[in-house]
Amino acid sequence: MLAILKNLPGLLVFVIGFITLLLSEYYYGSILCLLGLCLMPLAVTVVINSFGLRLEPRYTFFSIALLLILLCYSLVNHGNDAIRLNEDRSELAINRLSQHEIKHLQLNSIDQYFIEAGKGPETIFLLHGFPDMASTWDETITELSKTHRVIAPFLRGYYPSGMDDDYSVKTIAGDITELAKVLKVERYAILGQDWGASIAFATANLAPENVTKVIALAIPHPSTIIPTPSLLFAGRHFFVFSQKDWAIRYTQSGNYSYIDTLYQRWSPDFEDFQESSDAIKTTFKYPGRLEASLGYYLALFEDQANADKKIFYASLPKVPVLYLGGENDQGVTEEITDAMEQTMPMGSKVVVFKKAGHFLHREVFSDFIDELKAFL
């Protein structure tokens, strides 16, 4: 019994590390597994004997202590060598972000940049997600601007828009309603992908008299999200992003390679993801930009502890909703699509595309734009 108790702490750390490896978070998983082994006297004894070593107890202790120090040092300094760049605020640099005209104005105490095109009688807002920016909609803007006025903001915190301390979905939905007022847009449809989808639902609740339709890509209405094991596995990046300092270092490590990992994990058939990934990684090297984008995740955890905000987010929209998902997106489960079909207002529709993932608007553009146009 005493031997079991001595090895129990190390065994628990090892099991956590092994589970972390299964979640494809290899760095933390490997460190935790090694740490767990070091904390198990039985494992240390086996390793020493396998090499035919005969160490005195005090040397064994010092060897383990040294290894633990090295592991802790590796954890603490992971990602600290990341490349940082000075932010280029020149008009030339900003205009290079999109093939369409980029405008800006002061909004809610921040500098709000946005793409605007088209002069149609109806207006639609396009909201990007993580890790992305407004130019993700360039192809969509080109097509929709033939019949609509299209506005695609660079969301709060994302270059080149201003940064702030508040990245709550409700606050950013307020940015959208305020932008609409300043641009004198009274009625509008709103399309969002990833975080943009969450903001689109919140905007519909914040300004029900203004929003005519909601189109959500990849992320469903919060009320339909059921935390099944498969969905928790799909959202394992939330675990990585739950601790601010570690999240920043982890994302920065390997020249921000975790951004590539997320693109490939969420959209395994997205062959041209590197262009989008490289573009957003460059902006994340600017001071405060990565911290701002991860602020959306941290704000979500805070909002979950706020009863009023939970009620607000859970409120169903009063307008038709088009929910679009990709079959390769692990977060698009049958439970979610069924719930969306059953709970969204009359006139709503759910479509799951073949050979598409999280970034379906880039992967199967023709199918996506056809569904979007038909719904609008």
Buried (B, 14 or more C-beta within 10 A) or exposed (E): EEEEEBBEEBBEBBEBBEEBBEBEBEBBBBBBBBBBBBBBBBBBEEBBEEEEEEEEEEEBEEBBEEBBEEBEEEBEEBBEEBEEEEBBEEEEEBEEBBEBEBEBEEBBEBBBBBBBBBEBEBBBBBBBBBBBBBBBBBBBBBBBBEBBBBBBBBBBBBBBBBBBEBBBBBBBBBBBBBBBEEBEBEEBBBBBBBBBBBBBBBBBBBBEEBBBBBBBBBBBBBBBBEEEEEBEEBEBBEBBBBEEEBBBBBBBBBEBEBBBBBBBBBBBBBEEBEEBBEBBBBBBBBEEBBBBBBBBBBBBEEBEEEEEBEEBBEBBBEBBBBBBBBEBBBBBBEBBBEBBEEBBEEEBBBBBBEEBBBBBBBBBBEBBBEBBEEBB
